[in-house]
Amino acid sequence: MGGDGTFLESAIFVKDSGTPLIGLNSGRLGFLADISRHEIETAINDLFAGNYQIEKRVLLSLQTEQNHFGKLNFALNELTLHKKDSSSMITIHAYVNGDYLNSYWADGLIVATPTGSTAYSLSVGGPIVSPLASNFIIAPIAPHNLTVRPMILPNDCEIKLVVEGRNHEYLASLDSRSVFIADNTELYIRKADFSLNLVKFPNNTFFKTLRNKLMWGADKRN
């Protein structure tokens, strides 16, 4: 019970146990914690009546030689690489299955899951992706080159990122957890070998949430 931040913290405790999660929203937006206060009684009745489905959400995992995040090296929303405390841009070299993709001159870079497509990735111009899609999104944060835009990749690939810049130390975040990383650290992003189980009720679909929370397609003329 809380907001999306609380939901993401709950995923840390659930990990690979398979325990289903229900998000009761007492926060503001509520994409993951999508059951509003006035829907709680209905949701509980549907739960005990078995009127629900289990929706499996893909997570990403991060590997580094230094094992920066230990056993909590997974994210439901995104991995973010960001400059630490300087106005200078950083350079992030990206590879897909060993093939060089691009060097991003930017404030940072986001690798998001479909679940995370409506979070930080969306705020920097990334696409909205159905949460059951099998994709990753690479979205630069304030890129220097206007020709660089977000890209969708299949999530069975391996993404390698190497970051460098003037300050030689950067911020890496998995959802709400952050660590500092050094120059030329190699970060390997893959699909996690487990998924997160969400309880979904018939009246709380992803597209309904888009319309209600983001006013998706709303037009005051109609």
C-alpha positions in Angstrom: 0.0 0.0 0.0 1.5 3.3 -1.1 2.7 4.6 -4.5 4.9 3.2 -7.3 8.0 3.8 -5.2 6.6 1.5 -2.5 5.8 -1.1 -5.1 9.3 -1.0 -6.5 10.7 -1.4 -3.0 8.4 -4.4 -2.5 9.9 -6.1 -5.5 13.2 -6.1 -3.7 11.8 -8.2 -0.9 9.8 -10.5 -3.3 12.8 -11.1 -5.7 12.5 -14.5 -7.3 10.1 -16.1 -4.8 7.2 -15.8 -7.3 4.9 -14.2 -4.6 2.3 -12.1 -6.4 2.0 -8.4 -5.7 -1.0 -6.2 -5.5 -0.6 -2.4 -5.5 -3.1 -0.4 -3.5 -2.5 3.3 -4.4 -2.2 5.9 -1.6 0.3 7.9 -3.6 -0.1 10.3 -6.6 0.1 8.7 -10.1 0.0 5.0 -9.5 1.0 2.9 -12.6 2.1 -0.1 -10.6 0.0 0.6 -7.5 -3.0 1.1 -9.7 -5.9 0.3 -7.4 -7.3 3.5 -6.1 -8.9 4.0 -2.6 -12.4 3.6 -3.8 -11.6 0.4 -5.7 -10.0 -1.5 -2.7 -13.2 -3.2 -1.5 -14.0 -4.4 -5.0 -10.4 -5.6 -5.5 -10.5 -7.6 -2.3 -13.8 -9.2 -3.2 -12.4 -10.1 -6.6 -9.3 -11.5 -5.0 -11.2 -13.9 -2.7 -13.5 -14.9 -5.6 -10.6 -15.7 -7.8 -11.6 -13.1 -10.3 -8.1 -12.0 -11.3 -5.1 -13.0 -13.5 -1.4 -13.2 -12.8 0.6 -11.0 -15.1 4.3 -11.7 -15.5 6.5 -8.7 -15.8 10.1 -8.9 -17.2 13.0 -7.5 -15.1 16.5 -6.6 -16.3 19.6 -7.7 -14.5 23.0 -5.9 -14.3 26.4 -7.5 -14.1 29.7 -5.8 -13.4 33.0 -7.2 -12.5 32.8 -5.3 -9.2 29.3 -6.7 -8.4 28.1 -3.2 -7.5 24.6 -4.2 -6.5 25.3 -7.6 -4.9 22.3 -9.9 -5.0 19.9 -7.0 -5.7 21.2 -6.5 -9.2 17.8 -6.4 -10.9 15.2 -3.7 -11.8 11.6 -3.7 -12.7 11.7 -0.3 -14.3 15.1 0.7 -15.4 18.9 1.0 -15.2 20.0 4.7 -15.3 23.6 6.0 -15.8 23.9 9.6 -14.9 26.6 12.2 -14.4 27.4 12.6 -10.7 27.9 16.3 -9.8 29.2 18.1 -12.8 27.7 20.2 -15.6 29.9 18.4 -18.1 28.4 15.8 -20.3 29.5 12.2 -20.1 30.1 9.7 -22.9 28.4 6.3 -22.8 29.6 3.7 -25.3 26.9 1.1 -26.1 27.2 -2.3 -27.6 24.5 -4.9 -28.5 25.6 -8.5 -28.5 29.1 -7.3 -28.9 28.2 -5.1 -31.9 29.0 -1.4 -31.4 25.8 0.7 -31.4 26.7 4.3 -30.5 28.5 6.6 -28.2 26.0 8.8 -26.4 27.2 12.3 -25.4 24.6 13.2 -22.9 23.7 13.8 -19.3 23.0 10.1 -19.0 21.3 7.0 -20.4 18.3 4.9 -19.5 17.8 1.2 -20.3 14.2 0.5 -19.4 11.9 -2.5 -19.4 8.3 -2.3 -20.9 7.1 -1.7 -17.3 9.5 1.2 -17.0 8.5 2.7 -20.3 5.9 4.8 -18.5 8.4 6.0 -15.9 11.8 7.9 -16.3 12.1 6.7 -19.9 8.8 8.4 -20.9 9.9 11.7 -19.4 12.9 11.9 -21.7 10.9 11.1 -24.8 10.9 7.3 -24.8 8.0 5.3 -26.3 5.2 3.7 -24.3 5.5 -0.1 -24.6 2.9 -2.7 -23.7 4.1 -4.2 -20.4 3.9 -7.7 -21.8 6.2 -6.9 -24.8 9.6 -8.6 -25.0 11.7 -5.4 -25.4 14.3 -3.1 -23.8 14.3 0.6 -24.4 17.5 2.6 -24.7 16.8 6.3 -24.1 19.4 9.0 -23.8 19.0 11.9 -21.2 19.5 15.3 -22.8 21.8 14.0 -25.7 24.1 16.5 -27.4 23.3 15.1 -30.9 19.8 15.8 -32.1 20.0 12.8 -34.3 20.1 10.4 -31.3 16.7 9.1 -30.3 15.3 6.3 -28.1 15.6 2.8 -29.5 13.7 -0.4 -28.9 15.6 -3.7 -28.8 14.6 -7.3 -28.2 15.2 -8.3 -24.6 17.0 -11.5 -25.5 20.1 -9.4 -26.4 23.0 -8.4 -24.2 23.7 -4.7 -23.8 27.1 -3.5 -22.7 27.7 0.0 -21.5 31.0 1.7 -20.8 31.0 5.3 -19.4 33.7 7.9 -19.3 34.0 11.7 -18.6 35.9 14.4 -16.9 35.0 13.6 -13.3 35.8 9.8 -13.6 32.9 8.8 -11.3 29.2 8.4 -12.2 25.9 7.4 -10.7 24.3 4.0 -11.6 20.7 3.3 -10.5 18.5 0.2 -10.5 15.1 1.6 -9.8 15.5 3.3 -6.4 19.0 1.9 -5.6 22.1 3.8 -6.6 25.9 3.3 -6.5 28.9 5.2 -7.8 30.9 3.6 -10.6 34.3 4.5 -11.9 35.6 5.3 -15.4 35.5 2.5 -18.0 33.5 0.2 -15.8 31.8 -2.4 -18.1 28.1 -2.8 -17.4 26.2 -5.8 -18.9 22.4 -5.7 -19.0 20.3 -8.8 -19.8 16.8 -10.0 -19.1 16.6 -11.3 -15.6 16.2 -15.1 -15.2 13.0 -14.6 -13.2 9.9 -12.4 -13.6 7.6 -10.5 -11.2 4.0 -11.7 -10.7 1.4 -9.0 -10.6 -2.2 -9.5 -9.6 -4.4 -7.9 -12.3 -8.1 -7.4 -12.0 -10.6 -7.2 -14.9 -11.3 -3.5 -14.4 -7.6 -2.4 -14.1 -6.1 -2.9 -17.5 -2.9 -1.2 -18.8 -4.8 0.8 -21.4 -7.4 2.0 -18.9 -4.6 3.1 -16.6 -3.0 5.0 -19.5 -6.2 6.9 -20.2 -6.9 7.6 -16.5 -3.4 8.4 -15.3 -1.8 10.1 -18.3 -5.0 11.4 -19.9 -3.9 9.4 -22.9 -5.7 10.7 -26.0 -7.8 13.1 -24.0 -9.1 16.1 -26.0 -11.2 18.7 -24.4 -12.9 19.4 -27.8 -14.6 15.9 -27.6 
